[in-house]
Amino acid sequence: MTDPLIPFWVVIPAAGVGSRMQADRPKQYLPLAGRTLIEHTLDCFLGQPGLRGLVVCLSVDDGWWPDLPCASDERIQRADGGRERADSVLSGLDRLVELGADDADWVLVHDAARPNLAESDLHRLLAELRDDPVGGLLAVPVRDTLKMVGADGRVTGTPDRSQFWQAYTPQMFRLGALRRALGEALAAGANITDEASAIEWAGQAPRLIEGRADNIKVTRPEDLEFLRRR
């Protein structure tokens, strides 16, 4: 069983609008079982004894967050989100430094619209990476056959799917290393789609920890319906 007392911080980037959901509000504020998505997501971490603090990165004009009960939780701090995910995460990391976090501290970055993180997956990630020199992320092996496609929409090849994994969150790295990697990558104009890609850009190889496939990110209306049926 995982040692639940591994200390860690959490950053939740939540400044996106979720346009593919075609909703009247950012997707993190959509209802699920009587609460918002982001409230369920925060609950994945707030009950953990190793949690040192949590930063939510929000749009500066976010008018939904102040109305949530969790907005007044002293364990949760707010940071300004940015134009892209990487900008928001870097802002959250800067806020952790202000809160007294050390460069060597572990930080878990998790999607605001990924509310179905199993506690067993969280514990496994913490346990497997606690002494890792780089850090890593939850991921799931690709199950279906993959196809490469050309500009004309026709198949150009079928790669070996055993080499491909789908990246999930949380992604877990040391504060100092992730902050430097993100800052330098953004300054260089690199294409950074998640925290692991920033670490890769810096020349390191994150470790993959297999997690549950139902740790889905709500991106389209059918994703939310899937969670509502559970």
C-alpha positions in Angstrom: 0.0 0.0 0.0 1.2 3.5 -0.8 2.6 5.7 1.9 -0.1 8.4 2.0 2.2 10.9 3.7 4.5 11.6 0.7 4.4 15.4 0.7 3.2 17.1 -2.5 1.7 20.3 -3.9 -1.0 20.5 -6.6 -1.5 22.9 -9.5 -4.9 22.8 -11.3 -4.9 24.8 -14.6 -8.5 26.0 -15.0 -8.4 29.1 -17.2 -9.8 27.4 -20.4 -13.3 28.0 -21.8 -13.9 24.5 -23.2 -15.4 25.6 -26.4 -15.9 22.1 -27.7 -18.5 21.5 -24.9 -20.8 24.1 -26.5 -22.0 25.1 -23.0 -23.0 28.3 -21.4 -20.0 28.3 -19.0 -16.5 27.0 -18.9 -16.5 23.2 -18.7 -15.0 23.0 -15.2 -18.2 24.5 -13.9 -20.6 22.1 -15.6 -22.7 20.1 -13.2 -22.0 16.5 -12.2 -23.9 14.7 -9.5 -25.0 17.9 -7.9 -21.7 19.7 -7.9 -19.3 21.2 -10.5 -16.6 19.2 -12.3 -13.9 21.2 -10.6 -15.2 20.5 -7.1 -15.1 16.8 -7.8 -11.5 17.2 -9.2 -10.4 19.1 -6.1 -11.8 16.4 -3.8 -9.4 13.9 -5.4 -6.6 15.8 -3.5 -8.1 17.6 -0.6 -8.5 14.5 1.5 -4.9 13.3 1.1 -2.7 13.7 4.3 0.4 14.5 2.2 -1.1 17.6 0.5 0.8 20.7 1.4 -1.3 23.1 -0.6 -3.2 23.5 -3.9 -3.2 26.3 -6.4 -6.0 26.8 -9.0 -5.1 28.8 -12.0 -8.1 30.8 -13.2 -8.9 33.3 -15.8 -8.7 36.9 -14.5 -12.3 37.5 -15.4 -13.6 34.2 -14.0 -17.0 34.9 -12.3 -17.9 31.4 -11.5 -15.2 30.4 -9.0 -16.1 32.9 -6.2 -19.6 31.3 -5.8 -18.2 27.9 -5.0 -17.9 26.8 -1.4 -14.4 25.6 -2.0 -13.3 29.1 -3.0 -13.0 30.0 0.7 -11.0 26.8 1.6 -7.7 27.9 3.2 -5.9 25.0 1.6 -6.7 26.4 -1.9 -4.9 29.4 -3.4 -5.7 31.2 -6.6 -3.3 32.2 -9.4 -4.0 34.0 -12.6 -4.2 31.7 -15.6 -2.6 32.5 -18.9 -3.4 32.2 -22.6 -2.2 28.6 -22.9 -2.0 25.8 -20.4 1.7 26.1 -20.0 1.4 29.8 -19.1 -1.2 28.9 -16.5 0.9 26.1 -14.9 3.9 28.4 -14.8 1.8 31.0 -13.0 0.7 28.3 -10.5 4.3 27.3 -9.9 5.3 30.9 -9.2 2.5 31.1 -6.7 3.8 27.9 -5.0 7.2 29.7 -4.6 5.4 32.6 -2.9 3.8 30.1 -0.6 7.2 28.8 0.5 7.5 25.7 -1.6 11.1 24.5 -2.3 12.6 23.6 -5.6 12.9 20.0 -4.5 9.3 19.6 -3.6 7.0 17.4 -5.7 4.3 19.1 -7.6 1.3 17.3 -9.2 -0.4 19.1 -12.2 -3.9 17.8 -12.9 -6.6 18.8 -15.4 -9.5 20.7 -13.9 -11.9 18.7 -16.1 -10.5 15.3 -15.1 -12.7 14.5 -12.0 -12.6 10.7 -12.0 -9.0 10.2 -10.7 -9.0 7.0 -8.6 -7.3 7.3 -5.2 -5.4 4.1 -6.0 -3.9 5.8 -9.1 -2.9 8.8 -7.1 -1.2 6.7 -4.5 0.6 4.6 -7.1 1.9 7.6 -8.8 3.3 9.1 -5.6 4.8 5.8 -4.5 6.4 4.9 -7.8 7.9 8.3 -8.4 8.9 9.4 -4.9 12.6 8.7 -5.5 12.6 9.1 -9.3 15.3 11.5 -10.6 13.0 13.0 -13.2 9.3 12.3 -12.3 6.6 11.2 -14.6 2.9 10.9 -15.3 -0.1 8.6 -15.3 -0.7 7.1 -18.8 -2.7 4.4 -20.5 -1.4 2.1 -23.3 -3.1 2.7 -26.6 -5.6 -0.1 -27.1 -6.8 0.4 -30.7 -5.0 0.2 -34.0 -3.4 3.5 -35.0 -3.3 4.9 -38.5 -1.1 7.5 -40.0 -2.8 9.7 -42.5 -1.8 12.0 -45.4 -3.1 15.4 -46.5 -5.6 13.6 -48.7 -7.2 11.7 -45.8 -5.8 8.3 -46.9 -3.8 6.0 -44.7 -0.1 6.1 -45.1 0.9 3.6 -42.5 0.0 1.5 -39.4 2.5 2.1 -36.6 3.2 -0.4 -33.8 0.7 0.6 -31.1 2.9 -1.0 -28.4 5.1 2.0 -28.6 2.3 4.5 -27.9 0.7 5.5 -24.6 -2.0 8.1 -24.0 -0.9 10.8 -21.5 -3.1 11.5 -18.6 -2.8 13.5 -15.4 -1.6 14.0 -12.7 1.9 14.7 -14.0 4.4 14.8 -11.2 7.7 16.7 -11.2 10.0 18.6 -8.9 9.0 22.2 -8.6 12.3 23.7 -9.6 12.9 21.5 -12.6 9.4 21.9 -14.0 9.5 25.7 -13.5 12.8 26.1 -15.3 11.7 23.7 -18.1 8.4 25.6 -18.7 10.0 29.0 -18.5 12.8 28.2 -20.9 10.5 26.3 -23.3 8.0 29.1 -23.5 10.8 31.7 -24.0 12.1 29.6 -26.9 8.6 29.3 -28.5 8.5 25.5 -28.1 5.3 23.6 -28.6 4.4 22.6 -25.0 1.2 20.6 -24.7 1.7 19.2 -21.2 4.2 19.3 -18.4 6.0 16.1 -19.5 6.6 17.7 -22.9 8.4 20.6 -21.2 10.6 18.2 -19.3 11.3 16.3 -22.5 12.2 19.6 -24.2 14.7 20.1 -21.4 16.4 16.8 -22.3 14.9 14.5 -19.6 12.8 11.3 -20.0 9.7 11.2 -17.7 8.5 7.8 -16.5 5.1 6.5 -17.4 2.9 5.0 -14.6 0.0 3.0 -15.9 -3.3 4.2 -14.6 -7.0 3.5 -15.1 -8.6 4.3 -18.4 -11.7 5.8 -16.8 -9.6 8.8 -15.6 -11.0 10.7 -18.6 -10.8 14.4 -19.4 -14.2 15.9 -20.1 -13.7 17.5 -23.6 -16.9 16.7 -25.4 -20.6 16.4 -24.2 -20.4 12.6 -24.5 -17.6 12.5 -21.9 -19.8 14.2 -19.4 -22.6 11.8 -20.2 -20.3 8.9 -19.6 -19.4 10.1 -16.1 -23.1 10.9 -15.3 -24.0 7.3 -16.1 -21.4 5.8 -13.7 
